[in-house]
Amino acid sequence: MIKKSMLFLLLAIISFSVNAQGKLGPITITHGKEIEADKEKIVRIAGETNGKIYTLATKGKNFYIKVFDSADMALISVNEIEMDDFINKEPVFEEIAVLNNKVYIIGSVYDKKSKVYNLLSVEISEDGKLTKNKKKLFSTQVTKNREKGAFYFKHAPLGDKLLIMHASLFDKEEIMQYEIKLIDQNMHVVTSHLEQVEFTDRRDLEFTISDFDVTFDEDIFLVINESYRDKKAKKNIEKFEVHAYKKKNAYTKEVINVDFEGKEVINCEMLMTANNTLNLVGFYSSVNKRGRANWKLKGVYSGTIDMSSNTVTNLKFNVFDFDTKVKLIGERRAKKDKDIPPFYVTHSLIEKEDGGLIFLAEYRQSIIGSSSGIGIGGLGVNFTPITFITNEIIVTSLNADGSVEWANVIAKDQKASFTTMSVGVYGFSGNSNFTVGVGVMIPVAVLGKGPEYLGAIPIYTNGELIVVFNDNKKNMGITDIEKIRALGNYNKAIPTAFVFDKDNGDINRVDPEELQKDQLILRPGVFYLKNNKEYIIYSSRKSKDKLGRMIVD
């Protein structure tokens, strides 16, 4: 089972000519017909149902539904999304969802007068057109526009329900509020809960909703982390807890405390395993004698909770080993026992057959430049340069007891720069210390401009981990992080697959046997995982665009 962060799930492979097959080790790639109407670039593959593939595309500031035939992947229709006004405003696009055999567009509208943040859904017909079937899903009271918060989405494992969370801050009241709703395929609310968590604001406070999810059993979990320094006691106070809403208990709220001292949790990702155990995994930092966290990565922690009794059965803090540090910060700094910079975020969690986990964390940064503008007739437009960086991935294989089985580093150096008219997707509630970790992702608004070519996808099948990504062709055969070259122009990338030895984590690199001059390159931020052996992909090169399938042998 592979769990994807809403943050930033990426795939990178090569494509070949029309309907031709390509091989990359155990991976086979096929593509359908060329998309003639390619001015609207696909930024999301929502799903496949009723013999059709539904996608979201953009052109300028507008969004479109593109529908394809499942058999030959030929384009059937293109329809612009124009949701009817709500309180005299056109809804802002939030999500496209395929739930079983139904397709929905979801948009939000903020009512400035009543200070209510609304979320609406509209069903999409089989041919990709908006129907008259509309529903209001949320009407959440907030304080003001700057503190209206945001909506976050998770699809249920069976693809028949959607978990939606709205999170916001009541700064003056010192309250963090979240509202969660589980929605079925008919947009009916299965369960709903609004929770307010009080906190005492202070300069060094860090308050985070680290993760939220829904399981196969339709249980709902949230991870909340609050930390600050007690100056008088000279110690770090860490409040780390899980809010559980179980179906069998009529979704009554249960709080599970994870107690520890002398450590600072940096982030957290959770995964419910087949044996009814909730796993919490992430990075932690050390705390000095004065109770101050250094906010650098000391290692990987792993905790397990028996959900039948809400008991923490295991909690281990694993310090990075010397070899991993050498790959990340160099031998000189590793010998001085320096910690790792805090630029690594969870990419994926994978459940192994032995009850252990594989934890992947990718180096990610976004650099936002100074905005410049033009004005015509008193109307101004601002343009902002952004650079996305996604470099090496730390791969850690954990045993069932939370200890480290092996660790290794995927060497890659990737960057994409572009200019956008909107950067409002960054940050949360002004300058507050309240964050939602599940929201770390590349926004849909900037996809189609370059960042979707970056990153990687882990594939786990038959006990073997394979990680595929785009790379500089001069790196063929190289796995040493000190010797790799930057990707540079992603339009000239080649695919590579890093295959991990399941016993010791050693890497075997697989490159394409034959390079083609005009090969299509997958837009890796745009894919749909049907199962752990089949992906629907989107590839393009200049004016050529195609959907395809990636099959793991």
Order of alpha helices (4+ residues) and beta strands (2+ residues): beta-beta-beta-beta-beta-beta-beta-beta-beta-beta-beta-beta-beta-beta-beta-beta-beta-beta-beta-beta-beta-beta-beta-beta-beta-alpha-alpha-beta-beta-beta-beta-beta-beta-beta-beta-beta-beta-beta-beta-beta-beta
